[in-house]
Amino acid sequence: MAMMSTIQSNPVFKSQYEKLVAAGKPKKVSLIACVRKMIVIVNSMARNGAMWEAPKV
């Protein structure tokens, strides 16, 4: 549920989700892929003691 609202408000996850759906992935699979990406990012942030910083595109 957290990822559903994140996709609506965060451009990084929104673009990733839309890219996966446009590539033909089912919506639920795309959602779970974004959840996994978020877990990896949060884990590395916790490990490094870093704050969220959106990547420069």
C-alpha positions as CSV (number, residue, x, y, z in Angstrom):
1,M,0.0,0.0,0.0
2,A,2.9,2.4,0.7
3,M,4.2,1.9,-2.8
4,M,0.9,2.8,-4.4
5,S,1.0,6.3,-2.8
6,T,4.7,6.6,-3.5
7,I,4.1,6.0,-7.2
8,Q,1.7,8.8,-7.2
9,S,3.9,11.3,-5.4
10,N,7.5,10.3,-6.1
11,P,8.8,10.9,-9.7
12,V,11.6,8.4,-9.4
13,F,9.3,5.5,-8.6
14,K,6.5,6.7,-10.9
15,S,8.8,6.7,-13.9
16,Q,10.1,3.2,-13.0
17,Y,6.6,1.9,-12.6
18,E,5.4,3.4,-15.9
19,K,8.4,2.1,-17.7
20,L,7.7,-1.4,-16.5
21,V,4.0,-1.3,-17.4
22,A,4.9,0.2,-20.8
23,A,7.2,-2.8,-21.4
24,G,4.3,-5.1,-21.0
25,K,4.7,-6.2,-17.4
26,P,1.6,-6.8,-15.3
27,K,0.7,-4.0,-12.9
28,K,1.2,-6.2,-9.8
29,V,4.6,-7.3,-11.0
30,S,5.6,-3.8,-11.7
31,L,4.4,-2.7,-8.3
32,I,6.4,-5.4,-6.5
33,A,9.5,-4.5,-8.6
34,C,9.2,-1.0,-7.3
35,V,8.8,-2.2,-3.7
36,R,12.0,-4.2,-4.1
37,K,13.8,-1.1,-5.4
38,M,12.5,0.9,-2.4
39,I,13.7,-1.8,0.0
40,V,17.2,-1.8,-1.6
41,I,17.4,2.1,-1.4
42,V,16.1,2.3,2.2
43,N,18.5,-0.5,3.3
44,S,21.5,1.3,1.7
45,M,20.4,4.6,3.3
46,A,20.2,3.0,6.7
47,R,23.6,1.3,6.3
48,N,25.3,4.6,5.2
49,G,23.3,6.9,7.5
50,A,22.2,8.9,4.5
51,M,19.1,11.0,3.8
52,W,16.9,10.5,0.7
53,E,18.3,12.3,-2.3
54,A,16.5,12.0,-5.6
55,P,18.9,11.1,-8.4
56,K,19.6,13.7,-11.0
57,V,18.1,12.7,-14.3
